[in-house]
Amino acid sequence: MDQSLIDVLNRINAIERELSELKLKLATMSTDPEKVEDAVRSYLALREEVSRKWKGDPTVLDEFRKSRGHGY
């Protein structure tokens, strides 16, 4: 398998693990507005970090769609 493809798959797996962790955190939170705001801030920080580190083609969105089988 091409090394660049392996790198992309590794990045996708890391992102999916982080998203799963966030989903678990969100599932355990109450509807306390302060906790919800903290969760949103955590998600946005994660999204910003992924976007900052991910450079060039394919885009994060392209790879996410591809991994989910959205017409690729």
C-alpha positions as a Python dict, from the first residue, in 0.01 Angstrom:
ca = {
    (1, 'M'): (0, 0, 0),
    (2, 'D'): (127, 348, -84),
    (3, 'Q'): (281, 527, 216),
    (4, 'S'): (78, 845, 157),
    (5, 'L'): (-243, 641, 164),
    (6, 'I'): (-133, 477, 489),
    (7, 'D'): (-64, 823, 634),
    (8, 'V'): (-412, 941, 532),
    (9, 'L'): (-573, 633, 685),
    (10, 'N'): (-378, 684, 1007),
    (11, 'R'): (-495, 1047, 1025),
    (12, 'I'): (-855, 944, 966),
    (13, 'N'): (-833, 677, 1236),
    (14, 'A'): (-688, 927, 1484),
    (15, 'I'): (-965, 1176, 1407),
    (16, 'E'): (-1234, 909, 1444),
    (17, 'R'): (-1088, 802, 1782),
    (18, 'E'): (-1092, 1161, 1905),
    (19, 'L'): (-1449, 1209, 1783),
    (20, 'S'): (-1556, 889, 1959),
    (21, 'E'): (-1402, 1017, 2282),
    (22, 'L'): (-1590, 1345, 2244),
    (23, 'K'): (-1915, 1161, 2176),
    (24, 'L'): (-1868, 964, 2498),
    (25, 'K'): (-1802, 1283, 2691),
    (26, 'L'): (-2110, 1449, 2542),
    (27, 'A'): (-2326, 1145, 2619),
    (28, 'T'): (-2233, 1159, 2987),
    (29, 'M'): (-2299, 1531, 3023),
    (30, 'S'): (-2619, 1672, 3160),
    (31, 'T'): (-2811, 1954, 2996),
    (32, 'D'): (-2642, 2202, 3228),
    (33, 'P'): (-2575, 2500, 2998),
    (34, 'E'): (-2226, 2550, 3139),
    (35, 'K'): (-2131, 2189, 3064),
    (36, 'V'): (-2280, 2212, 2716),
    (37, 'E'): (-2075, 2525, 2649),
    (38, 'D'): (-1760, 2343, 2768),
    (39, 'A'): (-1837, 2053, 2534),
    (40, 'V'): (-1888, 2288, 2240),
    (41, 'R'): (-1561, 2465, 2317),
    (42, 'S'): (-1381, 2128, 2333),
    (43, 'Y'): (-1527, 2023, 2000),
    (44, 'L'): (-1434, 2351, 1833),
    (45, 'A'): (-1081, 2330, 1973),
    (46, 'L'): (-1046, 1978, 1834),
    (47, 'R'): (-1183, 2084, 1497),
    (48, 'E'): (-942, 2378, 1486),
    (49, 'E'): (-646, 2153, 1574),
    (50, 'V'): (-734, 1899, 1304),
    (51, 'S'): (-780, 2175, 1048),
    (52, 'R'): (-451, 2337, 1147),
    (53, 'K'): (-250, 2014, 1116),
    (54, 'W'): (-418, 1881, 802),
    (55, 'K'): (-247, 2035, 501),
    (56, 'G'): (-308, 1985, 129),
    (57, 'D'): (-525, 1749, -66),
    (58, 'P'): (-732, 1553, 0),
    (59, 'T'): (-926, 1770, 239),
    (60, 'V'): (-1052, 1643, 574),
    (61, 'L'): (-1407, 1660, 442),
    (62, 'D'): (-1315, 1462, 128),
    (63, 'E'): (-1153, 1189, 336),
    (64, 'F'): (-1442, 1181, 582),
    (65, 'R'): (-1692, 1141, 299),
    (66, 'K'): (-1475, 876, 135),
    (67, 'S'): (-1444, 679, 460),
    (68, 'R'): (-1824, 684, 493),
    (69, 'G'): (-1881, 578, 132),
    (70, 'H'): (-2047, 899, 18),
    (71, 'G'): (-2021, 848, -357),
    (72, 'Y'): (-1648, 784, -380),
}
